[in-house]
Amino acid sequence: MSEDTVLDRSRSVYGHDAVAARLAAEILSGARPPGSRMPSAEQLFERFGVSRVLVREVAKTLTAKGLIAGKSRVGTVVLPPSAWNWFDSDLLTWRVSVGLDQAFLRHLAQMRYAVEPAAAALAAEQHQAVHIRSMRQALGDMAQAGSDRRAFGEADLAFHIAIALGSGNPLFRSFAGVVETALRAFLGLTTPLDAFAMAQTVATHARIADAIEQRDAAGAGLAMKAVIDEGYDRVKGTA
């Protein structure tokens, strides 16, 4: 018998967030394909031991994120990926928890190509001294991370956020914040494993900061594209 069915019905261990995350993961992984019917309230009670009120709240949450929709005479069904709100931070968190496959990594890289070179170019035109200091601090943290991939990835993320802030466009910073979970996972996967490769990665990032500081918009955009290329090439065939 699965852990989902062995529950104390009077004292469920599942709250709203846990039930929503579990059902969302099943949708995002393809275990519940588009067009399939979601379980009824009774079935969800049998599985999770939660109240009808909580079930309704979970349904509202998943509906708001574009994962499901109610259809007359059919019930609640799973919507196709084209309807999902990919810029929702919860949805991205759930998607990362399912695992990063090649298709998702490719889509994330394509999104980065579309946004980050433009942000770097604008940062070259609009930045203030504080933004350069933040970039240099992040570069220093990357260089000092040693074999700690998590620390390296966090410093890498801080570097890209500093560029978004340096652009002077709040939409770029908001975009970076929205995709922060997915970007953190992507950067974690693209972090090199050996010291020499890490040093090379720091050097390629430093070229972006140098171009921005020199107010070379074209150079900053090209340097950012090179960094995205470098990271994506590293994970091809590994996910």
C-alpha contacts under 8 A as a table, 3 or more apart, distances in Angstrom:
res1	aa1	res2	aa2	distance
1	M	5	T	6.73
1	M	6	V	7.15
2	S	5	T	5.62
2	S	6	V	6.67
3	E	6	V	5.21
3	E	7	L	7.44
4	D	7	L	6.76
4	D	47	R	5.33
4	D	48	F	6.18
5	T	46	E	6.79
5	T	47	R	5.25
5	T	48	F	7.16
7	L	11	R	7.89
7	L	12	S	6.43
7	L	13	V	7.71
7	L	47	R	8.00
7	L	48	F	7.06
7	L	49	G	6.60
8	D	11	R	5.33
8	D	12	S	5.85
8	D	49	G	7.20
9	R	12	S	5.82
9	R	49	G	4.87
9	R	50	V	7.62
10	S	49	G	7.44
11	R	49	G	7.68
12	S	15	G	7.73
12	S	48	F	6.72
12	S	49	G	5.33
12	S	50	V	6.20
13	V	48	F	7.94
14	Y	17	D	7.99
14	Y	18	A	5.70
14	Y	19	V	6.20
14	Y	48	F	6.43
14	Y	49	G	7.72
14	Y	50	V	7.10
15	G	18	A	5.39
15	G	19	V	6.25
15	G	50	V	7.72
15	G	54	L	7.86
16	H	19	V	5.38
16	H	20	A	6.05
16	H	54	L	6.26
16	H	55	V	7.92
16	H	57	E	7.41
16	H	58	V	6.16
17	D	20	A	5.13
17	D	21	A	5.96
17	D	58	V	7.90
18	A	21	A	5.15
18	A	22	R	6.11
19	V	22	R	5.15
19	V	23	L	6.21
19	V	48	F	7.58
19	V	58	V	7.13
20	A	23	L	5.36
20	A	24	A	5.90
20	A	58	V	5.56
20	A	61	T	7.43
20	A	62	L	7.04
21	A	24	A	5.07
21	A	25	A	5.98
21	A	94	W	6.43
22	R	25	A	5.24
22	R	26	E	6.49
23	L	26	E	5.15
23	L	27	I	6.44
24	A	27	I	5.06
24	A	28	L	6.01
24	A	62	L	7.28
24	A	67	L	7.53
24	A	91	L	7.82
24	A	94	W	6.84
25	A	28	L	5.03
25	A	29	S	5.85
25	A	94	W	6.02
25	A	95	R	6.94
25	A	97	S	7.70
25	A	98	V	6.18
26	E	29	S	5.30
26	E	30	G	6.28
26	E	31	A	5.01
26	E	32	R	5.68
27	I	30	G	5.31
27	I	31	A	5.95
27	I	32	R	4.78
27	I	33	P	6.47
27	I	34	P	7.99
27	I	67	L	7.49
27	I	78	V	7.22
28	L	31	A	7.64
28	L	32	R	7.88
28	L	94	W	7.78
28	L	95	R	6.28
28	L	98	V	7.30
29	S	32	R	7.61
29	S	95	R	7.93
29	S	98	V	6.29
30	G	33	P	5.03
32	R	36	S	6.31
32	R	78	V	7.14
33	P	36	S	5.73
33	P	78	V	6.69
33	P	80	P	7.93
34	P	77	V	7.42
34	P	78	V	4.79
34	P	79	L	5.06
34	P	80	P	4.91
34	P	81	P	7.87
35	G	77	V	5.55
35	G	78	V	5.15
35	G	79	L	6.18
35	G	80	P	7.46
36	S	77	V	5.42
36	S	78	V	5.58
37	R	74	V	7.87
37	R	75	G	6.75
37	R	76	T	5.74
37	R	77	V	4.33
37	R	78	V	6.42
38	M	75	G	7.68
38	M	76	T	5.54
38	M	77	V	5.51
38	M	78	V	6.82
39	P	42	E	7.90
39	P	43	Q	5.67
39	P	44	L	6.24
40	S	43	Q	5.10
40	S	44	L	6.23
41	A	44	L	5.09
41	A	45	F	6.14
41	A	52	R	6.35
41	A	55	V	6.43
42	E	45	F	5.05
42	E	46	E	6.26
43	Q	46	E	5.02
43	Q	47	R	6.22
44	L	47	R	4.97
44	L	48	F	5.81
44	L	49	G	7.22
44	L	50	V	7.37
44	L	55	V	7.38
45	F	48	F	5.29
45	F	49	G	4.46
45	F	50	V	5.26
45	F	51	S	6.76
45	F	52	R	7.65
46	E	49	G	5.72
50	V	54	L	6.48
50	V	55	V	7.03
51	S	54	L	5.28
51	S	55	V	6.32
52	R	55	V	4.89
52	R	56	R	6.16
53	V	56	R	5.21
53	V	57	E	6.36
54	L	57	E	5.01
54	L	58	V	6.18
55	V	58	V	5.14
55	V	59	A	6.22
56	R	59	A	5.04
56	R	60	K	6.25
57	E	60	K	5.04
57	E	61	T	6.26
58	V	61	T	5.03
58	V	62	L	6.26
59	A	62	L	5.25
59	A	63	T	5.98
59	A	68	I	7.79
60	K	63	T	5.04
60	K	64	A	6.07
61	T	64	A	5.22
61	T	65	K	6.49
62	L	65	K	5.18
62	L	66	G	6.46
62	L	67	L	5.42
62	L	68	I	5.99
63	T	66	G	5.11
63	T	67	L	5.73
63	T	68	I	4.95
63	T	69	A	5.72
64	A	67	L	7.66
65	K	68	I	7.98
65	K	84	W	6.13
65	K	85	N	5.24
65	K	88	D	6.94
65	K	91	L	7.18
66	G	69	A	7.44
66	G	79	L	7.00
66	G	83	A	5.45
66	G	84	W	4.34
66	G	85	N	5.61
67	L	78	V	6.01
67	L	79	L	5.42
67	L	80	P	7.57
67	L	81	P	7.75
67	L	83	A	7.04
67	L	84	W	5.43
67	L	85	N	7.86
68	I	76	T	6.58
68	I	77	V	5.53
68	I	78	V	4.50
68	I	79	L	5.15
69	A	76	T	5.47
69	A	77	V	5.66
69	A	78	V	6.71
69	A	79	L	6.75
70	G	74	V	7.73
70	G	75	G	5.52
70	G	76	T	4.12
70	G	77	V	6.30
71	K	74	V	5.37
71	K	75	G	5.27
71	K	76	T	5.98
71	K	77	V	7.19
72	S	75	G	6.26
74	V	77	V	7.79
79	L	83	A	6.31
79	L	84	W	7.46
80	P	83	A	5.74
80	P	84	W	7.14
81	P	84	W	5.17
85	N	88	D	5.62
85	N	91	L	7.30
86	W	89	S	7.95
86	W	91	L	6.50
86	W	92	L	6.54
87	F	91	L	7.60
87	F	92	L	7.17
87	F	178	V	6.07
87	F	179	V	6.71
88	D	91	L	5.32
88	D	92	L	6.35
88	D	178	V	6.86
89	S	92	L	5.16
89	S	93	T	6.15
89	S	178	V	5.72
89	S	179	V	6.86
89	S	181	T	7.27
90	D	93	T	5.01
90	D	94	W	6.17
91	L	94	W	5.08
91	L	95	R	6.06
92	L	95	R	4.91
92	L	96	V	6.11
92	L	179	V	7.26
92	L	181	T	6.60
92	L	182	A	6.16
93	T	96	V	5.23
93	T	97	S	6.26
93	T	181	T	6.02
93	T	182	A	7.06
94	W	97	S	5.05
94	W	98	V	6.43
95	R	98	V	5.22
95	R	99	G	6.75
95	R	100	L	7.75
96	V	99	G	5.20
96	V	100	L	6.07
96	V	181	T	7.65
96	V	182	A	6.38
96	V	185	A	7.12
100	L	104	F	6.03
100	L	105	L	6.35
100	L	239	A	6.41
101	D	104	F	5.50
101	D	105	L	6.26
101	D	239	A	5.16
102	Q	105	L	5.10
102	Q	106	R	6.03
102	Q	236	K	7.16
102	Q	237	G	7.37
102	Q	239	A	5.68
103	A	106	R	5.12
103	A	107	H	6.21
104	F	107	H	5.05
104	F	108	L	6.12
105	L	108	L	5.10
105	L	109	A	6.12
105	L	186	F	7.22
105	L	232	Y	7.80
106	R	109	A	5.10
106	R	110	Q	6.13
106	R	232	Y	7.80
107	H	110	Q	5.07
107	H	111	M	6.23
108	L	111	M	5.08
108	L	112	R	6.23
108	L	182	A	7.87
108	L	183	L	7.87
109	A	112	R	4.98
109	A	113	Y	6.19
109	A	228	I	7.03
109	A	232	Y	6.68
110	Q	113	Y	5.07
110	Q	114	A	6.36
111	M	114	A	5.13
111	M	115	V	6.39
112	R	115	V	5.26
112	R	116	E	5.41
112	R	117	P	7.87
112	R	228	I	7.32
113	Y	116	E	6.08
113	Y	117	P	6.48
113	Y	225	K	6.49
113	Y	228	I	7.14
114	A	117	P	7.14
114	A	118	A	7.44
115	V	118	A	5.56
115	V	119	A	6.34
115	V	172	F	7.89
116	E	119	A	4.89
116	E	120	A	6.12
116	E	164	A	7.95
116	E	221	G	7.79
116	E	224	M	6.90
116	E	225	K	7.85
117	P	120	A	5.06
117	P	121	A	6.15
117	P	220	A	7.13
117	P	221	G	4.17
117	P	222	L	6.86
117	P	223	A	7.93
117	P	224	M	5.33
117	P	225	K	5.97
118	A	121	A	5.10
118	A	122	L	6.16
118	A	221	G	6.19
119	A	122	L	5.14
119	A	123	A	6.03
119	A	163	I	6.83
119	A	164	A	5.89
119	A	167	S	5.70
119	A	172	F	6.66
119	A	221	G	7.82
120	A	123	A	4.95
120	A	124	A	6.33
120	A	163	I	6.02
120	A	164	A	7.30
120	A	167	S	6.82
120	A	208	I	7.53
120	A	212	I	6.99
120	A	217	A	7.17
120	A	220	A	5.54
120	A	221	G	5.53
120	A	224	M	6.85
121	A	124	A	5.20
121	A	125	E	6.86
121	A	167	S	7.77
121	A	212	I	7.28
121	A	216	D	7.44
121	A	217	A	4.08
121	A	218	A	6.18
121	A	219	G	7.67
121	A	220	A	5.35
121	A	221	G	5.03
122	L	125	E	5.17
122	L	126	Q	6.07
122	L	166	G	7.86
122	L	167	S	4.91
122	L	168	G	7.75
122	L	217	A	6.59
123	A	126	Q	5.00
123	A	127	H	4.99
123	A	163	I	6.17
123	A	164	A	7.24
123	A	165	L	7.80
123	A	166	G	4.73
123	A	167	S	3.68
123	A	168	G	6.96
123	A	212	I	6.24
123	A	217	A	7.65
124	A	127	H	6.05
124	A	166	G	7.89
124	A	167	S	7.38
124	A	211	A	6.93
124	A	212	I	3.96
124	A	213	E	6.42
124	A	214	Q	7.17
124	A	215	R	4.29
124	A	216	D	5.84
124	A	217	A	5.06
124	A	220	A	6.84
125	E	167	S	7.53
125	E	212	I	7.58
125	E	215	R	5.61
125	E	216	D	7.71
125	E	217	A	6.55
126	Q	166	G	6.45
126	Q	167	S	5.60
126	Q	168	G	5.99
127	H	131	H	6.19
127	H	132	I	7.45
127	H	166	G	4.45
127	H	167	S	6.05
127	H	168	G	6.88
127	H	212	I	7.71
127	H	213	E	7.93
128	Q	131	H	5.56
128	Q	132	I	6.93
128	Q	166	G	6.76
129	A	132	I	5.24
129	A	133	R	6.34
130	V	133	R	5.04
130	V	134	S	6.25
131	H	134	S	5.01
131	H	135	M	6.26
131	H	162	A	5.94
131	H	163	I	7.16
131	H	165	L	7.11
131	H	166	G	5.41
132	I	135	M	5.06
132	I	136	R	6.15
132	I	162	A	7.96
132	I	166	G	7.94
132	I	209	A	7.09
132	I	213	E	6.65
133	R	136	R	5.11
133	R	137	Q	6.03
134	S	137	Q	5.04
134	S	138	A	6.18
134	S	159	F	7.21
134	S	162	A	6.02
135	M	138	A	5.12
135	M	139	L	6.19
135	M	158	A	7.74
135	M	159	F	5.17
135	M	162	A	5.88
135	M	163	I	7.25
135	M	209	A	6.58
136	R	139	L	4.98
136	R	140	G	6.14
136	R	209	A	7.51
137	Q	140	G	5.04
137	Q	141	D	6.22
138	A	141	D	5.00
138	A	142	M	6.16
138	A	155	A	5.13
138	A	156	D	6.71
138	A	158	A	6.05
138	A	159	F	5.20
139	L	142	M	5.03
139	L	143	A	6.23
139	L	155	A	7.14
139	L	156	D	7.53
139	L	159	F	6.97
139	L	202	V	6.43
139	L	205	H	7.49
139	L	206	A	6.99
140	G	143	A	5.07
140	G	144	Q	6.16
141	D	144	Q	5.02
141	D	145	A	6.04
141	D	151	A	7.87
141	D	152	F	7.18
141	D	155	A	5.79
142	M	145	A	5.25
142	M	146	G	7.97
142	M	151	A	7.38
142	M	152	F	4.92
142	M	153	G	7.78
142	M	155	A	5.45
142	M	156	D	6.56
142	M	202	V	6.69
143	A	146	G	6.90
143	A	152	F	7.85
143	A	198	M	7.62
143	A	199	A	6.83
143	A	202	V	6.55
145	A	148	D	5.46
145	A	149	R	7.30
145	A	151	A	5.69
145	A	152	F	5.28
146	G	149	R	7.87
146	G	152	F	7.79
146	G	195	A	7.02
147	S	193	L	7.27
147	S	194	D	7.46
147	S	195	A	7.28
148	D	151	A	5.43
148	D	152	F	6.25
149	R	152	F	4.95
149	R	153	G	6.01
149	R	188	G	6.76
149	R	191	T	6.45
149	R	193	L	7.72
150	R	153	G	5.09
150	R	154	E	6.15
150	R	188	G	6.63
151	A	154	E	5.14
151	A	155	A	6.18
152	F	155	A	5.22
152	F	156	D	6.09
152	F	188	G	7.96
152	F	191	T	7.21
153	G	156	D	4.90
153	G	157	L	6.15
153	G	184	R	6.73
153	G	187	L	5.60
153	G	188	G	5.14
153	G	191	T	6.60
154	E	157	L	5.07
154	E	158	A	6.22
154	E	184	R	7.11
155	A	158	A	4.95
155	A	159	F	6.24
156	D	159	F	5.10
156	D	160	H	6.57
156	D	187	L	7.18
157	L	160	H	5.23
157	L	161	I	6.22
157	L	180	E	7.98
157	L	183	L	7.48
157	L	184	R	6.39
157	L	187	L	7.33
158	A	161	I	5.05
158	A	162	A	6.10
159	F	162	A	5.15
159	F	163	I	6.52
160	H	163	I	5.11
160	H	164	A	6.39
161	I	164	A	4.97
161	I	165	L	6.22
161	I	173	R	6.75
161	I	176	A	6.49
162	A	165	L	5.07
162	A	166	G	6.00
163	I	166	G	4.82
163	I	167	S	6.27
164	A	167	S	5.31
164	A	168	G	7.45
164	A	169	N	7.47
164	A	170	P	7.96
164	A	172	F	5.36
164	A	173	R	4.95
164	A	176	A	7.11
165	L	168	G	5.78
165	L	169	N	7.15
165	L	170	P	7.21
165	L	172	F	7.44
165	L	173	R	5.73
166	G	169	N	7.97
167	S	172	F	7.41
169	N	172	F	5.66
169	N	173	R	7.04
170	P	173	R	5.12
170	P	174	S	6.10
171	L	174	S	4.93
171	L	175	F	5.97
172	F	175	F	5.02
172	F	176	A	6.23
173	R	176	A	5.05
173	R	177	G	6.20
174	S	177	G	4.99
174	S	178	V	6.13
175	F	178	V	5.13
175	F	179	V	6.34
176	A	179	V	5.43
176	A	180	E	5.67
177	G	180	E	4.93
178	V	181	T	7.64
179	V	182	A	5.43
179	V	183	L	5.89
180	E	183	L	4.96
180	E	184	R	5.81
181	T	184	R	5.20
181	T	185	A	6.36
182	A	185	A	5.12
182	A	186	F	6.12
183	L	186	F	4.93
183	L	187	L	6.00
184	R	187	L	5.19
184	R	188	G	6.04
185	A	188	G	5.02
185	A	189	L	6.33
186	F	189	L	5.24
186	F	190	T	6.25
187	L	190	T	4.97
187	L	191	T	6.02
187	L	231	G	7.52
188	G	191	T	5.37
189	L	235	V	6.81
190	T	231	G	5.02
190	T	232	Y	7.00
190	T	234	R	5.96
190	T	235	V	6.03
191	T	198	M	7.31
191	T	231	G	7.59
192	P	195	A	7.87
192	P	197	A	5.71
192	P	198	M	5.56
192	P	201	T	7.89
192	P	234	R	7.98
193	L	197	A	7.16
193	L	198	M	7.22
194	D	197	A	5.54
194	D	198	M	6.27
195	A	198	M	5.01
195	A	199	A	6.18
196	F	199	A	5.15
196	F	200	Q	6.36
197	A	200	Q	4.98
197	A	201	T	6.22
198	M	201	T	5.02
198	M	202	V	6.27
199	A	202	V	5.10
199	A	203	A	6.22
200	Q	203	A	4.99
200	Q	204	T	6.30
201	T	204	T	5.17
201	T	205	H	6.27
201	T	227	V	7.80
202	V	205	H	5.14
202	V	206	A	6.07
203	A	206	A	4.93
203	A	207	R	6.47
204	T	207	R	5.27
204	T	208	I	7.04
204	T	223	A	7.27
204	T	226	A	7.70
204	T	227	V	6.30
205	H	208	I	5.31
205	H	209	A	6.73
205	H	223	A	7.66
205	H	224	M	7.60
205	H	227	V	6.67
206	A	209	A	5.02
206	A	210	D	6.04
207	R	210	D	4.99
207	R	211	A	6.13
207	R	220	A	7.64
207	R	223	A	6.24
208	I	211	A	5.26
208	I	212	I	6.18
208	I	219	G	7.63
208	I	220	A	5.09
208	I	221	G	7.78
208	I	223	A	5.20
208	I	224	M	6.01
209	A	212	I	5.07
209	A	213	E	6.02
209	A	220	A	7.53
210	D	213	E	5.14
210	D	214	Q	6.12
210	D	220	A	7.97
211	A	214	Q	5.03
211	A	215	R	6.10
211	A	216	D	5.02
211	A	217	A	7.07
211	A	219	G	5.71
211	A	220	A	4.93
211	A	223	A	7.93
212	I	215	R	4.92
212	I	216	D	5.86
212	I	217	A	6.70
212	I	220	A	5.70
213	E	216	D	7.63
216	D	219	G	5.30
216	D	220	A	6.07
217	A	220	A	5.12
217	A	221	G	6.26
218	A	221	G	5.26
218	A	222	L	6.29
219	G	222	L	5.15
219	G	223	A	6.00
220	A	223	A	5.08
220	A	224	M	6.11
221	G	224	M	5.18
221	G	225	K	6.28
222	L	225	K	5.08
222	L	226	A	6.25
223	A	226	A	5.07
223	A	227	V	6.40
224	M	227	V	5.11
224	M	228	I	6.35
225	K	228	I	5.12
225	K	229	D	6.09
226	A	229	D	4.98
226	A	230	E	6.06
227	V	230	E	5.00
227	V	231	G	6.27
228	I	231	G	5.22
228	I	232	Y	6.09
229	D	232	Y	5.26
229	D	233	D	5.94
230	E	233	D	5.31
230	E	234	R	6.34
231	G	234	R	5.18
231	G	235	V	6.79
232	Y	235	V	5.42
232	Y	236	K	6.31
233	D	236	K	5.38
235	V	238	T	5.28
235	V	239	A	6.70
236	K	239	A	7.08
